[in-house]
Each structure stands twice: as structure tokens, then as C-alpha cells.
Amino acid sequence: MEELPKFKFEDLNVYQKSLDFVDLAYEISKNFPHSELYNLTSQYKRAAVSISLNIAEGSGDTDAQFNRFLQIASASIKECVVCSTIANRQKYITDMENLNNRKKLAELAKMISSLKKYLRKS
């Protein structure tokens, strides 16, 4: 099989971790009630995907532009925290699942924050 062309942003550890979170968000939201399909389920998936999309879209641009896209990714992380909290309060996910989500989101937030600091120094 032919090897896939590789893009530079795909080497970013923060991008890889964001894709891992997308997988987690999709897996967890499978257990949400059907009545949430166009509400919380959709919002959670879109917010999770937005993290990866903004990291990819901003990379390779100017440092200032990349910083702007990382800020949007950070906002999407916060959105995922709220979605996870709501899902937990509504008993769609367990306390342990919520904790795991929040740990992964906190790790992503720290990685993005570090990358933003690095870009400001460049």
C-alpha cells in the first residue's frame, strides 16, 4: 500500500493528543441518549474536533496567527469541559469518565499553553 503524504502539523504531539481526545469524545457520546443527538452529543463532538482542526489550521502560518488558532483551540477545550460536566450531571457519563475527560483536557490545555509561550518567544 502506498504511504500517505505527511503534513508537518501531524508531527506535533499536541495534535496527536487532540486526536486521541476526539476518539474519546466520540466513544463516550455513543452512550448519550438519542434525544441528545442534535444537542449535547453534536456539540461535544464538534468542540472536540475543533481542537484538532484549529491546531492543524494554525500551524505553518505566522507565529501570531498560530497563536490565534491555539487560542480558539483553548476555547474549544473549555467547551468540552462544560459538555463533560453536563453529561456527568445528567448521568450520561460516570464520575470516573468525567474525571478522565477532564484530565485529558487539562493535559491538552497545558500543552497548548506551553506552545503559545514558545511561539511568543520566537
Sequence and secondary structure as in RCSB ss.txt:
>XXXX:A:sequence
MEELPKFKFEDLNVYQKSLDFVDLAYEISKNFPHSELYNLTSQYKRAAVSISLNIAEGSGDTDAQFNRFLQIASA
SIKECVVCSTIANRQKYITDMENLNNRKKLAELAKMISSLKKYLRKS
>XXXX:A:secstr
       GGGG HHHHHHHHHHHHHHHHHTTS GGGIIIIIHHHHHHHHHHHHHHHHHTTS HHHHHHHHHHHHH
HHHHHHHHHHHHHHTTSS HHHHHHHHHHHHHHHHHHHHHHHHHHH 
